Amino acid sequence: MTSTNAIEKALQQKIAEEIRTEVKAFVNTIEQKFRTPYNDCSFYDIARTHSDDRNFSIQFHQLEDLLCRMLHSGHEDAMLKKKSQELLNKLELI
């Protein structure tokens, strides 16, 4: 049973790396297309709407972590399920 847990942990690590890679690419694009040519904006306001009083600000260097956590919590389970099924298909077990 520990090998099953090891496989699941390896898939979870792969998912985290995949998310981190995509987020890094996105953040780098923001850096190149907006921050560097126009201004090095330090803070970004996060709110549901323009009139939402419940907003908060994050610094640019926190953007990557915020996006990774957001995508991880929203997609990890579905990604794990799909990647597990793909692995089983490759192994021709099911």
N, C-alpha and C positions, 0 to 999 in steps of 0.2 A: 504494500500500500504506500510505502514511502516513495517509490518510484513514480506513482501517480501524482503525489503531491509535488515532487520535484519537477515533473513535466508541467504541471499547472503553474508553478512558480516561475519556470522558465518562460512560459507563454505570457505571464503577467509582466515579466521584465521586458520581453519583446514588445508588448503593447505599450508599456511606458516609454520605451525608446522610440517607437514609431510616433507616438504623440509628441514627444519632446522634439524630434527631428522636424516635424511639420510646423510646430509652434515656433521653433528657432528660425525656420525659413520665413515664416510670416512676419516675425518681429524684425528680422533683418531687412525685409522689404520695407517695412514702416520706417526703419532707420534710414535706409538709402533714399526712399522717395519723399519722405516728409520731414523728418527731423534734421537731417544733414543739410539739405538745400534751403530749407525755410527757417527753421529755428530748432534749437534743442529743447523742445518743450519738456519740462520736468515732471509735470503732473497731468493725469487724465482723470476727468470726472466720470464716475460710473453712476448712472441713474436709469430707471425704466423709461422715463419720458423727460422732456425738457422741463416740465413743471413739477416733477417729483421732488419733494423736499427730503426724501430719504437717500440722497446721493452720498457718495464718498469719493475720495480721490486716491489714486495710486500713483506711485512714481513709475517712470518708464522701466526701470530695472525690475520692478515687481510684476510687470505685465506678463512676462513669460511664465512665471510661476502661477499666476492667476489663471491664465489660459490653460495651462497644463492641468491644473487641478479641476477646472471646469470641464474640460474634455474628458479627463479621466473618470470623473464621477458620472458623467452623462453617457459614456460609451464603453467603459471597460467591460461590463457584463456581456453586452452584445458582441463585442470584439472577441472576448474570451470564448464565447459559445461558438462563434463562426470559426475561429482559428483552431479550436479543439476539433470541430467537425472536419475541417480541412485536413488536419493531421490524421484523424481516423480514416478518412477517405484515402489518403496517401498510403497508409499502412494496410488498407483493404481489410479492416477489421469489421466494419459495418457496411 
